[in-house]
Amino acid sequence: MPKSSTPARSRLRRRRRNCFVIGVGNPLMGDDGVGAEVAKSLRKLHLGSGVEILERQSVDLSILTYAREARKMVIVDAIKSGGPPGSVIRFDVTRPHSPSMRLPVAHESGVSDIAVLARRSGIRLPPIIVVGVEPADCSPGAGLSKAVAGALPLVLEEVTKEVKECAP
């Protein structure tokens, strides 16, 4: 049996990415599209072959597939944390007492729930860092508010720093 599992492990090592960045949100719902906007901007930066940048409208169990192949995941999303519009928050949902456990938002509660489910199931997760931006307006309409658009340079800097930390 060990011989048959060895080739599978080496294939997994070859496919392993250093980092996945997932921009979450709907760009047709105002500031909810901040994750997608960040993902598009990051692609222009050419962060290296070990970084894969994805866009998703929501977070679901499929992130476990990416987590198994990553050293780190970074999720960018609009987060209602109670701060002023455009404020940026960063936390690691894989830590047991993460602030995400107290945030009343759909996307991040999904990430937190997935992390708890994985932990209880014995699934090893890499660090999953969430970089969130407090939205001003998530009503229907394309484009970010002035406050959220103004936060983009700080969000890009934070995500780039996280990606560089997970380089081999």
C-alpha positions as CSV (number, residue, x, y, z in Angstrom):
1,M,0.0,0.0,0.0
2,P,2.7,2.6,0.8
3,K,4.0,2.4,-2.7
4,S,0.7,3.4,-4.3
5,S,0.3,6.4,-2.0
6,T,3.8,7.7,-2.7
7,P,3.1,8.7,-6.3
8,A,-0.2,10.4,-5.3
9,R,1.7,12.4,-2.6
10,S,4.4,13.5,-5.1
11,R,1.7,14.5,-7.6
12,L,0.0,16.6,-4.8
13,R,3.4,18.2,-4.0
14,R,3.9,19.2,-7.7
15,R,0.4,20.7,-7.9
16,R,0.7,22.5,-4.5
17,R,0.4,26.3,-4.7
18,N,2.0,28.5,-2.3
19,C,-1.0,30.8,-1.9
20,F,-4.5,31.2,-3.1
21,V,-6.1,34.6,-3.1
22,I,-9.9,34.6,-3.4
23,G,-11.8,37.8,-4.1
24,V,-15.3,37.3,-2.9
25,G,-18.4,39.3,-3.7
26,N,-20.7,40.5,-6.5
27,P,-19.4,43.4,-8.5
28,L,-23.0,44.3,-9.5
29,M,-23.9,45.0,-5.8
30,G,-21.8,48.1,-5.1
31,D,-19.1,47.7,-2.4
32,D,-19.8,44.0,-2.2
33,G,-17.7,43.8,-5.4
34,V,-14.5,44.9,-3.6
35,G,-13.1,41.3,-3.5
36,A,-13.5,41.0,-7.3
37,E,-11.9,44.4,-7.9
38,V,-8.9,43.4,-5.7
39,A,-8.5,40.1,-7.6
40,K,-8.4,42.0,-10.9
41,S,-5.8,44.4,-9.6
42,L,-3.7,41.6,-8.2
43,R,-3.6,39.8,-11.5
44,K,-1.8,42.9,-13.0
45,L,0.9,42.7,-10.4
46,H,2.2,39.2,-11.5
47,L,2.8,37.9,-8.0
48,G,4.5,34.7,-9.2
49,S,3.6,31.2,-10.4
50,G,3.0,30.0,-6.9
51,V,0.0,32.4,-6.4
52,E,-3.4,31.6,-7.9
53,I,-6.0,34.4,-7.9
54,L,-9.6,33.5,-8.0
55,E,-13.0,35.3,-7.9
56,R,-16.1,33.9,-6.2
57,Q,-19.5,35.4,-5.6
58,S,-19.6,33.5,-2.2
59,V,-17.6,31.2,0.0
60,D,-18.6,27.5,0.1
61,L,-17.1,24.2,0.8
62,S,-15.1,24.3,-2.4
63,I,-12.5,26.4,-0.6
64,L,-11.4,23.2,1.2
65,T,-10.2,21.9,-2.2
66,Y,-8.0,24.9,-2.6
67,A,-6.9,24.8,1.1
68,R,-5.6,21.2,0.6
69,E,-3.2,22.5,-2.1
70,A,-2.1,25.7,-0.4
71,R,0.4,26.9,2.2
72,K,-1.9,29.9,2.8
73,M,-5.2,31.3,1.6
74,V,-6.1,35.0,1.5
75,I,-9.8,35.9,1.2
76,V,-10.8,39.5,0.3
77,D,-14.3,40.6,0.9
78,A,-16.6,43.4,2.1
79,I,-17.2,43.0,5.9
80,K,-19.6,44.8,8.1
81,S,-17.5,45.0,11.3
82,G,-19.0,48.3,12.6
83,G,-16.1,50.5,11.5
84,P,-16.3,53.5,9.2
85,P,-16.8,52.8,5.4
86,G,-13.4,52.0,3.8
87,S,-11.8,50.7,7.0
88,V,-9.7,47.5,6.6
89,I,-9.7,44.5,9.0
90,R,-7.5,41.5,8.9
91,F,-7.8,38.2,10.8
92,D,-7.0,34.5,10.5
93,V,-10.2,32.4,10.6
94,T,-8.3,29.3,11.3
95,R,-7.5,30.6,14.8
96,P,-10.0,29.4,17.3
97,H,-10.9,32.8,18.8
98,S,-10.8,34.7,15.5
99,P,-12.8,38.0,15.4
100,S,-14.8,36.5,12.5
101,M,-16.7,34.4,15.0
102,R,-18.4,37.6,16.1
103,L,-19.0,39.3,12.7
104,P,-22.6,39.3,11.5
105,V,-22.0,38.9,7.8
106,A,-22.9,36.1,5.4
107,H,-19.6,35.5,3.6
108,E,-17.4,35.4,6.6
109,S,-19.7,33.3,8.7
110,G,-19.4,30.8,5.9
111,V,-15.6,30.9,6.1
112,S,-15.7,30.6,9.9
113,D,-18.2,27.7,9.7
114,I,-16.0,25.9,7.1
115,A,-12.9,26.3,9.3
116,V,-14.8,24.9,12.4
117,L,-16.1,22.0,10.3
118,A,-12.7,21.2,9.0
119,R,-11.1,21.4,12.5
120,R,-13.8,19.0,13.9
121,S,-13.3,16.7,10.9
122,G,-9.6,16.5,11.4
123,I,-8.9,18.4,8.1
124,R,-5.6,20.3,8.3
125,L,-6.1,23.8,7.0
126,P,-3.4,26.3,6.1
127,P,-3.7,29.8,7.6
128,I,-6.8,31.4,6.0
129,I,-6.4,35.2,6.3
130,V,-9.4,37.4,5.6
131,V,-8.8,41.0,4.5
132,G,-12.1,42.8,4.7
133,V,-13.2,46.3,3.8
134,E,-16.1,48.0,5.6
135,P,-18.7,48.7,2.8
136,A,-20.6,52.0,2.5
137,D,-23.2,50.7,0.0
138,C,-24.0,47.2,-1.2
139,S,-27.2,48.1,-3.1
140,P,-27.6,47.1,-6.7
141,G,-25.2,48.9,-9.1
142,A,-21.8,48.5,-10.4
143,G,-18.8,50.3,-8.9
144,L,-17.3,50.9,-5.5
145,S,-18.2,53.8,-3.2
146,K,-15.5,56.5,-2.8
147,A,-14.6,55.3,0.6
148,V,-14.1,51.7,-0.5
149,A,-12.3,52.7,-3.7
150,G,-10.0,54.8,-1.5
151,A,-9.1,51.7,0.6
152,L,-7.9,49.7,-2.4
153,P,-4.2,50.6,-2.2
154,L,-4.1,49.6,1.5
155,V,-6.0,46.3,0.7
156,L,-3.6,45.5,-2.1
157,E,-0.6,46.3,0.1
158,E,-2.0,44.0,2.8
159,V,-2.7,41.1,0.4
160,T,0.7,41.5,-1.3
161,K,2.4,41.3,2.1
162,E,0.5,38.1,3.0
163,V,1.3,36.5,-0.4
164,K,5.0,37.3,0.0
165,E,5.0,35.7,3.4
166,C,3.9,32.4,2.0
167,A,6.5,32.3,-0.8
168,P,8.7,29.2,-0.7
